[in-house]
Amino acid sequence: MKKTSNKVEEFIRVDHAGERGAVKIYEGQLLALNTIVKNEDLKKTIEGMKEHELEHCQFFENEIKKRNINPTKFLPLWDLMGIGLGFGSTLLGKKAAMLCTASVEEVIDKHYLDQINQLGPEEKELKKKITKFRQDELDHKDIAYEEGASKKGFYSIMDKIIKTGSKIAIRISEKV
């Protein structure tokens, strides 16, 4: 088994945490939709996006095991925060739930593009997967805007908070 570089270890650790976080956000949104907020169309949309995130998460879960990489120590906290963010954004309504998706995906787009640009030919398979996952995330962002995500008024503040939180979680998860 080839030795994984520190940079690639960080990529896999943070991507695993991020994809798991995305699953937890959607689980939080679905929890709100199954208990308090009734919107079957939104529920179907979120369930569809969650399927992609589960696929992404499983890939990075396998990479963590295969390459013997320690996942971030913050997974339990990220799980709670993801569920809380998903649940809370959905309680605020469809626009807020969809903005949550759009805001996270805009951060992930840049994050994945940065990784794609740094990965060398020795990580061809990983680069291919991240490229595919990035496209899925861009599709989710487009769906979110089609479904009513907005950055007007209060939503511009929410967008900044979600993006800042996502960037902080990325930086921490790379290292710890």
C-alpha positions as CSV (number, residue, x, y, z in Angstrom):
1,M,0.0,0.0,0.0
2,K,1.4,3.4,-1.0
3,K,2.0,6.0,1.6
4,T,-0.6,8.8,1.5
5,S,0.9,12.3,1.6
6,N,-0.1,14.6,4.5
7,K,-1.9,16.9,2.1
8,V,-4.0,14.0,0.7
9,E,-4.7,12.8,4.2
10,E,-6.0,16.2,5.1
11,F,-8.2,16.2,1.9
12,I,-9.7,12.9,2.8
13,R,-10.2,13.7,6.5
14,V,-11.9,17.0,5.7
15,D,-14.0,15.7,2.8
16,H,-15.2,12.8,5.0
17,A,-16.3,15.2,7.7
18,G,-17.9,17.5,5.1
19,E,-19.9,14.9,3.4
20,R,-21.0,13.4,6.7
21,G,-21.9,17.0,7.7
22,A,-24.0,17.3,4.6
23,V,-25.9,14.1,5.4
24,K,-26.5,15.4,8.9
25,I,-27.9,18.7,7.6
26,Y,-30.3,16.9,5.3
27,E,-31.2,14.5,8.2
28,G,-32.0,17.6,10.3
29,Q,-34.1,19.1,7.5
30,L,-36.0,15.8,7.1
31,L,-36.5,15.6,10.8
32,A,-38.2,19.0,10.7
33,L,-40.2,18.0,7.6
34,N,-41.4,14.8,9.2
35,T,-42.4,16.3,12.5
36,I,-43.2,20.0,12.4
37,V,-43.1,21.4,8.9
38,K,-45.2,19.7,6.3
39,N,-44.0,20.1,2.7
40,E,-43.9,16.9,0.7
41,D,-42.3,18.5,-2.4
42,L,-39.4,19.9,-0.3
43,K,-39.1,16.6,1.4
44,K,-38.6,14.8,-1.9
45,T,-36.1,17.4,-3.1
46,I,-34.0,17.0,0.1
47,E,-34.2,13.2,0.0
48,G,-32.8,13.2,-3.5
49,M,-29.9,15.4,-2.6
50,K,-29.3,13.4,0.6
51,E,-28.8,10.3,-1.6
52,H,-25.8,11.9,-3.4
53,E,-24.3,13.0,0.0
54,L,-24.6,9.4,1.3
55,E,-22.7,8.2,-1.8
56,H,-20.0,10.8,-1.2
57,C,-19.8,10.0,2.5
58,Q,-19.5,6.3,1.8
59,F,-16.6,6.9,-0.6
60,F,-14.6,8.9,1.9
61,E,-15.5,6.5,4.7
62,N,-13.9,3.7,2.6
63,E,-10.9,5.9,1.8
64,I,-10.4,6.7,5.6
65,K,-10.3,2.9,6.3
66,K,-8.3,1.9,3.3
67,R,-5.6,4.5,3.8
68,N,-5.7,4.2,7.6
69,I,-6.5,7.9,8.2
70,N,-7.9,9.1,11.4
71,P,-11.2,11.0,11.0
72,T,-11.5,14.4,12.6
73,K,-12.0,14.3,16.3
74,F,-14.8,16.8,15.9
75,L,-17.2,14.4,14.1
76,P,-19.7,14.1,17.0
77,L,-19.8,17.9,17.3
78,W,-20.2,18.4,13.5
79,D,-23.0,15.8,13.6
80,L,-24.9,17.7,16.2
81,M,-24.3,21.1,14.5
82,G,-25.3,19.7,11.1
83,I,-28.6,18.3,12.4
84,G,-29.2,21.5,14.3
85,L,-28.5,23.6,11.2
86,G,-30.7,21.5,9.0
87,F,-33.6,21.4,11.5
88,G,-33.3,25.1,12.4
89,S,-33.1,26.3,8.8
90,T,-36.2,24.3,7.8
91,L,-38.2,25.7,10.8
92,L,-37.5,29.1,9.2
93,G,-39.2,28.0,6.0
94,K,-38.4,26.7,2.5
95,K,-36.3,29.7,1.5
96,A,-34.1,29.3,4.5
97,A,-33.8,25.5,4.1
98,M,-32.8,26.0,0.5
99,L,-30.4,28.8,1.3
100,C,-28.7,26.5,3.8
101,T,-28.0,24.1,0.9
102,A,-26.9,26.9,-1.5
103,S,-24.6,28.5,1.1
104,V,-22.8,25.2,2.0
105,E,-22.5,24.2,-1.6
106,E,-20.9,27.5,-2.6
107,V,-18.2,26.9,0.0
108,I,-17.8,23.3,-1.1
109,D,-17.5,24.2,-4.8
110,K,-14.4,26.4,-4.1
111,H,-13.1,23.9,-1.6
112,Y,-13.3,20.9,-4.0
113,L,-11.9,23.0,-6.9
114,D,-8.9,23.9,-4.8
115,Q,-8.3,20.2,-4.0
116,I,-8.7,19.2,-7.7
117,N,-6.1,21.8,-8.7
118,Q,-3.6,20.4,-6.1
119,L,-4.0,16.7,-6.7
120,G,-1.3,15.2,-8.8
121,P,-1.4,12.3,-11.3
122,E,-0.6,9.8,-8.6
123,E,-4.1,10.5,-7.2
124,K,-6.0,10.2,-10.5
125,E,-8.9,8.1,-9.0
126,L,-9.4,10.5,-6.0
127,K,-9.3,13.5,-8.3
128,K,-11.9,11.9,-10.6
129,K,-14.2,11.2,-7.6
130,I,-13.8,14.7,-6.2
131,T,-14.5,16.2,-9.6
132,K,-17.8,14.1,-9.8
133,F,-18.8,15.0,-6.3
134,R,-18.1,18.7,-7.0
135,Q,-20.5,18.5,-10.0
136,D,-23.2,16.9,-7.7
137,E,-22.7,19.8,-5.2
138,L,-23.1,22.4,-8.0
139,D,-26.3,20.6,-9.1
140,H,-27.6,20.8,-5.5
141,K,-26.8,24.6,-5.4
142,D,-28.7,25.1,-8.6
143,I,-31.7,23.1,-7.3
144,A,-31.6,25.2,-4.1
145,Y,-31.9,28.4,-6.1
146,E,-34.6,27.0,-8.3
147,E,-36.5,26.0,-5.2
148,G,-36.4,29.6,-3.8
149,A,-33.0,30.1,-2.0
150,S,-32.5,33.9,-1.6
151,K,-29.8,36.1,-0.2
152,K,-32.1,39.2,0.2
153,G,-32.6,40.8,3.6
154,F,-32.2,38.5,6.6
155,Y,-31.1,35.7,4.3
156,S,-27.8,37.6,3.5
157,I,-26.9,37.4,7.2
158,M,-27.8,33.7,7.3
159,D,-25.7,33.1,4.2
160,K,-22.6,34.7,5.8
161,I,-23.1,32.8,9.1
162,I,-23.4,29.4,7.3
163,K,-20.5,30.1,5.0
164,T,-18.3,31.3,7.9
165,G,-19.2,28.2,10.0
166,S,-18.5,25.9,7.0
167,K,-15.1,27.5,6.4
168,I,-14.2,27.2,10.1
169,A,-15.3,23.5,10.2
170,I,-13.1,22.9,7.1
171,R,-10.0,24.4,8.6
172,I,-10.4,22.5,11.9
173,S,-11.2,19.2,10.2
174,E,-8.2,19.3,8.0
175,K,-5.9,19.4,11.0
176,V,-7.6,17.7,13.9
